[in-house]
Amino acid sequence: MQIDEESRGGVLILRPTGRIDSATARAFENRLIAAVEPGPAVVVVDCGGLTLLTSAGLRSLLKAARRAKPARSRILLAAIPAPVRPVFEISGFSSLFETHASADAALAALG
């Protein structure tokens, strides 16, 4: 997994590519928590480059979301690819996170 980063209008866009699994979830989690914990911050996770998201990756997202809340930060998910989408829906994560069709759509929704 690789994580590319971009900042637009004070919003951090993280673009993980490849697999978020037991071998890579810790690095993803650490980067996401570092982005949201100082707060308040807005982070868009552009999932378009993901090929696999396992339960370890879901745990990373959940841990980061729990850390974001007291910091008054937000995590938005964008461009969830078809092979990964069922994992979000079955686990109920699609109702825990604000999701958008693309990073641009997420930015537009922020105003």
PASEBA-1860 file (N, C-alpha, C; in nm, 3 decimals):
! residues 111
1> MQIDEESR> 0.084/-0.118/0.000/0.000/0.000/0.000/0.088/0.124/0.000 ~ 0.044/0.218/-0.076/0.107/0.349/-0.080/-0.001/0.452/-0.051 ~ 0.034/0.562/0.015/-0.062/0.668/0.042/-0.010/0.798/-0.017 ~ -0.078/0.847/-0.118/-0.046/0.978/-0.174/-0.131/1.081/-0.102 ~ -0.080/1.202/-0.094/-0.150/1.308/-0.022/-0.159/1.434/-0.106 ~ -0.268/1.506/-0.085/-0.290/1.634/-0.151/-0.370/1.721/-0.055 ~ -0.340/1.847/-0.052/-0.417/1.941/0.028/-0.486/2.039/-0.066 ~ -0.618/2.054/-0.046/-0.697/2.147/-0.127/-0.788/2.226/-0.036
9> GGVLILRP> -0.766/2.354/-0.032/-0.853/2.441/0.047/-0.859/2.403/0.193 ~ -0.748/2.359/0.249/-0.745/2.321/0.390/-0.795/2.180/0.418 ~ -0.831/2.107/0.315/-0.877/1.969/0.329/-0.766/1.876/0.283 ~ -0.734/1.779/0.365/-0.633/1.680/0.329/-0.701/1.565/0.255 ~ -0.648/1.531/0.138/-0.698/1.416/0.063/-0.591/1.309/0.069 ~ -0.628/1.193/0.125/-0.540/1.078/0.130/-0.585/0.979/0.025 ~ -0.490/0.930/-0.054/-0.522/0.834/-0.161/-0.443/0.705/-0.141 ~ -0.496/0.614/-0.060/-0.428/0.484/-0.048/-0.447/0.403/-0.175
17> TGRIDSAT> -0.343/0.333/-0.216/-0.354/0.245/-0.332/-0.307/0.106/-0.293 ~ -0.366/0.007/-0.356/-0.329/-0.131/-0.328/-0.420/-0.192/-0.223 ~ -0.359/-0.261/-0.129/-0.433/-0.338/-0.028/-0.419/-0.274/0.110 ~ -0.532/-0.266/0.180/-0.526/-0.234/0.323/-0.568/-0.361/0.394 ~ -0.468/-0.432/0.443/-0.489/-0.560/0.508/-0.407/-0.564/0.636 ~ -0.391/-0.680/0.695/-0.320/-0.689/0.823/-0.176/-0.641/0.814 ~ -0.116/-0.648/0.697/0.023/-0.605/0.682/0.036/-0.453/0.666 ~ -0.069/-0.386/0.620/-0.059/-0.243/0.591/-0.153/-0.155/0.673
25> ARAFENRL> -0.248/-0.216/0.742/-0.350/-0.139/0.813/-0.292/-0.045/0.918 ~ -0.188/-0.088/0.987/-0.130/-0.005/1.093/-0.075/0.126/1.036 ~ -0.005/0.120/0.924/0.049/0.241/0.862/-0.064/0.334/0.818 ~ -0.168/0.277/0.760/-0.283/0.357/0.718/-0.349/0.422/0.839 ~ -0.371/0.344/0.943/-0.433/0.394/1.065/-0.351/0.508/1.126 ~ -0.221/0.488/1.136/-0.134/0.590/1.195/-0.141/0.721/1.117 ~ -0.139/0.711/0.984/-0.143/0.834/0.902/-0.276/0.905/0.917 ~ -0.384/0.828/0.918/-0.517/0.888/0.929/-0.537/0.951/1.066
33> IAAVEPGP> -0.494/0.885/1.170/-0.507/0.941/1.305/-0.421/1.067/1.319 ~ -0.301/1.065/1.265/-0.216/1.184/1.270/-0.281/1.303/1.201 ~ -0.362/1.277/1.099/-0.429/1.384/1.027/-0.548/1.441/1.103 ~ -0.620/1.357/1.177/-0.744/1.404/1.240/-0.729/1.440/1.388 ~ -0.631/1.386/1.453/-0.625/1.401/1.599/-0.594/1.543/1.646 ~ -0.507/1.617/1.580/-0.485/1.752/1.632/-0.612/1.835/1.626 ~ -0.694/1.810/1.526/-0.825/1.869/1.508/-0.826/2.021/1.514 ~ -0.932/2.082/1.479/-1.029/2.022/1.387/-0.971/2.013/1.246
41> AVVVVDCG> -1.002/1.908/1.179/-0.951/1.884/1.045/-1.057/1.811/0.963 ~ -1.044/1.823/0.833/-1.130/1.748/0.742/-1.038/1.667/0.652 ~ -1.064/1.536/0.647/-0.983/1.446/0.566/-1.076/1.368/0.473 ~ -1.042/1.369/0.345/-1.113/1.288/0.247/-1.022/1.170/0.214 ~ -1.072/1.049/0.231/-0.998/0.929/0.193/-1.054/0.885/0.058 ~ -0.972/0.906/-0.045/-1.009/0.868/-0.181/-0.971/0.721/-0.199 ~ -1.070/0.635/-0.198/-1.049/0.490/-0.201/-1.037/0.433/-0.342 ~ -1.037/0.518/-0.442/-1.039/0.473/-0.580/-0.927/0.379/-0.620
49> GLTLLTSA> -0.813/0.387/-0.552/-0.700/0.302/-0.585/-0.690/0.175/-0.504 ~ -0.789/0.149/-0.419/-0.785/0.028/-0.337/-0.825/-0.095/-0.417 ~ -0.751/-0.202/-0.397/-0.787/-0.329/-0.459/-0.843/-0.427/-0.357 ~ -0.815/-0.401/-0.228/-0.864/-0.488/-0.121/-0.870/-0.410/0.008 ~ -0.976/-0.432/0.084/-0.991/-0.376/0.218/-1.041/-0.489/0.307 ~ -0.959/-0.529/0.402/-0.998/-0.638/0.492/-1.053/-0.582/0.622 ~ -1.087/-0.671/0.713/-1.137/-0.628/0.844/-1.033/-0.545/0.918 ~ -0.906/-0.570/0.894/-0.801/-0.488/0.957/-0.810/-0.344/0.908
57> GLRSLLKA> -0.839/-0.326/0.782/-0.857/-0.192/0.727/-0.981/-0.124/0.782 ~ -1.088/-0.201/0.798/-1.209/-0.145/0.859/-1.184/-0.101/1.002 ~ -1.108/-0.182/1.077/-1.074/-0.143/1.214/-0.994/-0.013/1.215 ~ -0.904/0.002/1.122/-0.826/0.126/1.113/-0.916/0.247/1.092 ~ -1.012/0.234/1.002/-1.106/0.344/0.978/-1.187/0.374/1.103 ~ -1.232/0.269/1.171/-1.313/0.288/1.291/-1.232/0.356/1.402 ~ -1.109/0.311/1.423/-1.024/0.373/1.525/-1.000/0.520/1.495 ~ -0.973/0.551/1.369/-0.950/0.690/1.331/-1.077/0.774/1.351
65> ARRAKPAR> -1.193/0.718/1.318/-1.319/0.790/1.337/-1.343/0.819/1.484 ~ -1.310/0.724/1.569/-1.327/0.744/1.714/-1.234/0.854/1.767 ~ -1.115/0.865/1.709/-1.020/0.969/1.749/-1.058/1.105/1.690 ~ -1.123/1.102/1.574/-1.161/1.226/1.507/-1.271/1.299/1.583 ~ -1.365/1.225/1.636/-1.483/1.287/1.699/-1.446/1.385/1.810 ~ -1.368/1.345/1.913/-1.336/1.442/2.018/-1.248/1.557/1.970 ~ -1.177/1.536/1.859/-1.093/1.641/1.802/-1.173/1.733/1.710 ~ -1.302/1.704/1.694/-1.390/1.778/1.605/-1.342/1.775/1.460
73> SRILLAAI> -1.291/1.661/1.421/-1.246/1.639/1.284/-1.348/1.553/1.211 ~ -1.338/1.554/1.079/-1.429/1.474/0.995/-1.349/1.390/0.899 ~ -1.398/1.270/0.874/-1.342/1.180/0.773/-1.453/1.150/0.673 ~ -1.426/1.179/0.548/-1.519/1.149/0.440/-1.452/1.046/0.350 ~ -1.529/0.954/0.298/-1.477/0.852/0.207/-1.528/0.881/0.066 ~ -1.442/0.856/-0.031/-1.479/0.885/-0.170/-1.431/0.774/-0.262 ~ -1.502/0.760/-0.372/-1.463/0.670/-0.482/-1.438/0.527/-0.436 ~ -1.530/0.473/-0.360/-1.514/0.335/-0.313/-1.535/0.242/-0.433
81> PAPVRPVF> -1.432/0.165/-0.471/-1.443/0.082/-0.590/-1.537/-0.037/-0.570 ~ -1.591/-0.085/-0.680/-1.688/-0.195/-0.677/-1.640/-0.317/-0.599 ~ -1.514/-0.361/-0.613/-1.472/-0.480/-0.538/-1.467/-0.459/-0.386 ~ -1.456/-0.333/-0.344/-1.444/-0.301/-0.201/-1.580/-0.264/-0.141 ~ -1.670/-0.215/-0.223/-1.801/-0.166/-0.175/-1.879/-0.268/-0.091 ~ -1.885/-0.396/-0.129/-1.960/-0.491/-0.047/-1.908/-0.501/0.097 ~ -1.779/-0.485/0.115/-1.721/-0.490/0.250/-1.780/-0.377/0.335 ~ -1.794/-0.258/0.277/-1.853/-0.145/0.350/-2.000/-0.170/0.380
89> EISGFSSL> -2.072/-0.221/0.283/-2.216/-0.239/0.301/-2.248/-0.349/0.400 ~ -2.181/-0.462/0.389/-2.208/-0.575/0.479/-2.172/-0.541/0.623 ~ -2.062/-0.467/0.640/-2.015/-0.433/0.775/-2.094/-0.318/0.838 ~ -2.173/-0.248/0.758/-2.248/-0.134/0.809/-2.167/-0.005/0.808 ~ -2.046/-0.008/0.756/-1.962/0.111/0.753/-2.016/0.218/0.660 ~ -2.096/0.179/0.562/-2.151/0.278/0.471/-2.245/0.375/0.543 ~ -2.298/0.334/0.658/-2.383/0.425/0.735/-2.303/0.501/0.842 ~ -2.180/0.459/0.868/-2.096/0.528/0.967/-2.018/0.644/0.908
97> FETHASAD> -1.992/0.638/0.779/-1.910/0.739/0.713/-1.988/0.807/0.603 ~ -1.963/0.935/0.587/-2.018/1.009/0.474/-1.939/0.965/0.350 ~ -2.007/0.917/0.249/-1.939/0.869/0.129/-1.982/0.951/0.007 ~ -1.890/0.962/-0.088/-1.914/1.039/-0.210/-1.857/0.964/-0.330 ~ -1.906/0.996/-0.446/-1.864/0.929/-0.568/-1.718/0.957/-0.605 ~ -1.668/1.073/-0.564/-1.530/1.111/-0.596/-1.480/1.208/-0.490 ~ -1.350/1.231/-0.491/-1.292/1.330/-0.399/-1.346/1.469/-0.432 ~ -1.362/1.498/-0.559/-1.417/1.627/-0.599/-1.559/1.644/-0.546
105> AALAALG> -1.640/1.539/-0.552/-1.776/1.545/-0.499/-1.776/1.567/-0.348 ~ -1.683/1.503/-0.279/-1.671/1.523/-0.134/-1.634/1.666/-0.103 ~ -1.540/1.722/-0.177/-1.501/1.861/-0.156/-1.617/1.956/-0.185 ~ -1.692/1.928/-0.290/-1.808/2.012/-0.324/-1.914/2.007/-0.214 ~ -1.931/1.888/-0.153/-2.031/1.875/-0.046/-1.990/1.954/0.078 ~ -1.861/1.978/0.095/-1.815/2.056/0.209/-1.843/2.204/0.192 ~ -1.870/2.245/0.068/-1.902/2.385/0.042/-1.786/2.460/-0.002
END
